[in-house]
């Protein structure tokens, strides 16, 4: 295994652009319908007390998220907008993929576990894609990371 071998990540960049597009427009739709101010917990998750979730996550939802639903609603909406836009542009791809991974793992534990089926599989696919982005950094190809961090790992000064 040659760790210095140059790899081309254009195929992951296409997937990165798709995931960024999806997340960005999910955030836009939330913004358009004023997501944080509505009953988004009831619509997205349901009645938390009746759901079969992990006990520690159910406690987190009941103790922190439900009482502060406005703040968490804004965090969800802004998180999707920022992560989606940065993935589309290939800007700080690893950091934003990690943040997106955190967001989607929370969706998986809440909405995905509660509804099962398609929602569960849908979250799993995006979680895997974002984990790959964290490891591979596809923003270097067809993205601003390639312009910003050109030659960053080539051992400057060592001759």
Helices and strands as residue ranges (DSSP letters): H 10-32, G 35-37, H 40-44, G 48-50, H 55-60, I 61-65, H 69-89, H 93-107, I 108-112, H 113-115, H 117-136, G 138-140, H 144-148
